[in-house]
Amino acid sequence: MNSEMPPLMILCGGKGSRLRDVTELLPKPMVPIGGQPIIWHIMRSYAAFGVRRFILCLGYKRECFVDYFLNFHAYASDITVQLGKHGSVNYHDHSVEADWEVTLANTGVDTMTGGRVAIASKHLRETDKTFFLTYGDAVSDINIAASLDFHRHKGKLITVSAVHPEGRFGEIKLDNGVVSGFEEKPTRVEGYINGGFMVLEKEIISRYLTEDKDLFFEQKPMRQAVEDGQMAAFSHDGFWQCMDTPREYQLLNNIWNSGNAPWTVHWQSGS
């Protein structure tokens, strides 16, 4: 798989109030599906296509992410600890995540999504002209490589993924793969909604974003991109499911426990 895949930025700072029974103890991206947090499932799905660098935009309960990733291999494998003055730790299992680079960016507890992206963008490299962006609460069998190819073909500053779930998210209207309209949380969705799993040109940060903690990425920046003709949409008719409520939390765990989770379809093949 292409070692030069863009990095992935994940929005992980929200409080997940609709999932309050679980998120009082854990931030939503750290809520488990099976034995691993949903953010790990998302990262595995991108890693299957060659993504190796991840930037997590942290806020609420940031310490949970720090603990998880600092101790990732200790949690994931058998270990032998040599005690004493010259102590050492030997990890017996070599996981597929061994070559991941994970940046834990503190973007503020009360910062909204647009401000988080702007603040975390300092961790993008000078050579990162393009990057992936998604939310830390949804899984999908979307083809990441195909979405990147589509983004490059359309030549827009941002490509969102267009999916078909329930009608409580921002609805997007498509015209030959280009977004012609955007409405935040309509009461009824007849077409597609933005499912995250986005591809962005770094230029979008200087053009539409600031570090204002009250800036929602999904509001003024996205509407302005639509007005400027700079937003495309990659249509995905396969599996997509967020984890926004206790019902969806249980649903995803039931799917995982069935042994046939659709979002893992690319994990083994790596394509």
C-alpha positions in Angstrom: 0.0 0.0 0.0 1.1 3.5 -0.7 3.5 4.7 2.1 2.8 8.3 1.1 -0.9 8.3 2.0 -2.0 11.6 3.7 -2.3 11.7 7.5 -5.6 11.4 9.2 -6.9 14.0 11.7 -9.7 12.7 14.0 -12.1 15.0 15.9 -12.1 13.5 19.4 -12.8 16.4 21.8 -16.6 16.5 22.2 -18.4 15.4 25.3 -20.9 13.0 23.6 -23.9 14.1 25.7 -26.4 11.7 24.0 -24.2 8.8 25.2 -24.0 10.2 28.7 -24.4 6.8 30.5 -21.2 5.7 29.0 -19.3 8.9 28.4 -19.4 10.0 32.0 -16.5 7.6 32.4 -15.0 7.7 28.9 -14.8 10.2 26.1 -17.0 8.9 23.2 -14.1 7.9 20.9 -12.8 5.7 23.7 -16.1 3.8 24.2 -15.4 0.2 23.3 -16.7 -1.9 20.5 -15.7 -5.4 21.6 -12.4 -5.0 23.5 -11.1 -1.9 21.7 -12.3 1.7 21.6 -14.2 2.9 18.5 -11.3 5.2 17.6 -9.0 2.1 17.2 -11.6 0.6 14.8 -11.5 3.9 12.8 -7.7 4.0 12.7 -7.5 0.3 11.6 -9.9 1.1 8.7 -7.6 3.9 7.5 -4.4 1.9 8.2 -5.7 -0.8 5.9 -5.2 1.7 3.0 -1.7 2.7 4.1 -2.4 5.6 6.5 0.3 5.6 9.2 0.1 9.1 10.7 -2.7 10.1 12.9 -3.5 13.5 14.6 -6.1 13.3 17.4 -7.8 16.6 18.2 -8.4 16.1 22.0 -10.4 18.0 24.6 -12.9 16.3 26.9 -11.1 13.6 29.1 -7.9 14.0 27.1 -6.1 12.0 29.8 -7.9 8.8 28.7 -6.3 9.0 25.2 -2.9 9.7 26.7 -3.1 6.7 29.0 -4.3 4.4 26.2 -1.7 5.3 23.6 1.2 5.6 26.0 0.4 2.1 27.3 -0.9 0.7 24.0 1.5 -2.2 23.6 1.3 -3.1 27.3 -2.5 -3.4 27.0 -2.4 -5.3 23.7 0.3 -7.9 24.3 1.9 -10.3 26.8 4.8 -8.6 28.6 7.7 -9.6 30.7 8.9 -7.0 33.2 12.4 -7.3 34.6 12.4 -5.5 38.0 15.4 -4.0 39.7 17.9 -1.3 39.1 18.3 -2.1 35.4 14.7 -3.0 34.8 13.3 -3.6 31.3 10.0 -4.5 29.6 9.8 -7.1 26.8 6.7 -7.1 24.6 6.0 -10.6 23.2 3.5 -9.7 20.5 4.2 -7.4 17.5 0.9 -5.8 16.6 -0.1 -4.4 13.2 -0.1 -0.9 14.8 3.6 -1.0 15.5 4.4 1.6 12.7 1.6 4.0 13.6 2.6 7.6 14.5 -0.1 9.1 16.8 0.0 12.8 17.8 -2.2 13.7 20.7 -3.1 17.3 20.2 -4.6 19.3 23.1 -7.2 21.5 21.3 -9.1 22.6 24.4 -12.1 21.2 26.3 -14.6 23.7 25.0 -13.3 24.2 21.4 -15.7 23.5 18.6 -14.7 21.4 15.5 -13.4 24.2 13.2 -11.2 25.6 15.9 -9.9 22.1 16.7 -8.8 21.5 13.1 -7.1 24.9 13.0 -5.2 24.3 16.2 -4.2 20.8 15.4 -3.0 21.8 11.9 0.3 22.8 13.3 1.1 19.1 13.5 0.7 18.7 9.7 4.0 18.5 7.9 5.0 21.1 5.3 4.7 18.3 2.7 1.1 17.5 3.8 -0.8 19.3 1.1 -3.8 16.9 1.6 -5.1 15.3 4.8 -8.0 13.1 5.8 -10.5 14.3 8.5 -13.1 12.3 10.3 -15.1 12.1 13.5 -14.2 9.7 16.3 -17.6 8.1 16.6 -18.5 6.4 13.3 -17.4 3.3 11.4 -17.8 2.4 7.8 -16.6 0.1 5.0 -15.9 3.1 2.8 -13.0 2.7 0.4 -10.5 5.3 1.6 -8.2 5.0 -1.4 -11.2 5.5 -3.8 -12.3 8.6 -1.9 -8.8 10.1 -2.2 -8.7 9.4 -5.9 -12.1 11.0 -6.3 -11.0 14.0 -4.4 -8.0 14.5 -6.6 -10.1 14.0 -9.7 -12.6 16.7 -8.7 -9.9 19.2 -7.7 -11.9 20.7 -4.8 -10.6 21.9 -1.4 -12.8 19.4 0.5 -14.5 16.2 -0.3 -17.1 14.8 2.2 -18.5 11.3 2.2 -22.2 11.1 1.3 -24.1 8.4 3.1 -27.8 7.5 3.7 -28.7 7.1 7.5 -31.3 8.6 9.7 -32.3 12.3 9.3 -30.6 14.0 12.2 -27.4 15.2 10.6 -26.4 17.9 8.1 -27.9 17.1 4.7 -25.9 17.6 1.5 -27.3 18.0 -2.0 -25.2 16.6 -4.9 -24.9 17.7 -8.5 -22.6 15.3 -10.5 -20.3 14.7 -7.5 -20.1 18.4 -6.4 -22.0 19.7 -3.4 -24.6 22.2 -4.4 -26.3 22.7 -1.1 -25.7 22.1 2.6 -28.3 22.2 5.5 -27.3 21.6 9.1 -29.5 18.9 10.8 -32.8 19.0 8.8 -35.8 17.4 10.4 -36.1 15.1 7.4 -33.4 13.7 5.1 -34.5 12.7 1.6 -31.0 12.3 0.1 -27.5 12.1 1.4 -25.9 13.3 4.7 -22.3 14.1 5.5 -20.9 10.9 7.1 -17.4 12.3 7.8 -14.5 10.4 6.2 -13.5 13.6 4.5 -10.5 14.6 2.3 -9.2 18.1 2.6 -6.5 20.3 1.0 -4.5 22.1 3.6 -5.3 25.4 1.9 -8.8 25.1 3.5 -7.3 26.0 6.9 -6.0 29.4 5.9 -9.0 30.1 3.7 -11.9 29.1 5.9 -10.7 28.4 9.5 -9.4 30.2 12.5 -8.4 29.1 16.0 -11.7 30.6 17.4 -12.9 28.1 19.9 -16.5 28.8 18.9 -16.0 28.0 15.2 -18.0 24.9 14.0 -16.4 23.4 10.9 -19.9 22.2 9.8 -21.4 25.7 9.8 -19.8 28.8 8.2 -16.6 27.1 6.8 -18.6 24.3 5.0 -21.3 26.7 3.8 -18.7 29.1 2.4 -16.9 26.2 0.7 -20.2 25.2 -1.0 -20.8 28.9 -2.1 -17.3 28.9 -3.5 -17.9 25.7 -5.4 -15.1 24.1 -3.4 -16.9 21.0 -1.9 -17.3 17.6 -3.6 -19.0 14.5 -2.2 -17.9 10.9 -2.5 -21.1 8.8 -2.6 -20.9 5.7 -0.4 -23.9 3.3 -0.5 -22.3 0.7 1.8 -22.2 0.4 5.5 -22.0 3.5 7.8 -23.0 3.7 11.4 -22.3 6.3 14.1 -22.3 5.7 17.8 -24.3 8.6 19.1 -26.8 7.0 21.4 -27.0 4.0 23.8 -29.0 2.2 21.2 -26.3 2.7 18.5 -23.6 1.7 21.1 -25.4 -1.6 21.6 -26.0 -2.1 17.9 -22.4 -1.8 17.0 -21.3 -4.2 19.8 -23.9 -6.7 18.6 -22.6 -6.5 15.1 -19.0 -6.9 16.3 -20.0 -9.9 18.4 -21.7 -11.5 15.4 -18.2 -12.0 14.0 -19.1 -10.2 10.7 -18.5 -6.5 11.3 -18.8 -4.8 7.8 -16.3 -2.1 8.7 -13.5 -4.7 8.9 -13.8 -5.8 5.3 -10.6 -4.0 4.2 -8.5 -4.9 7.3 -7.1 -8.2 6.1 -6.7 -7.4 2.4 -5.3 -3.9 3.0 -7.1 -2.5 0.0 
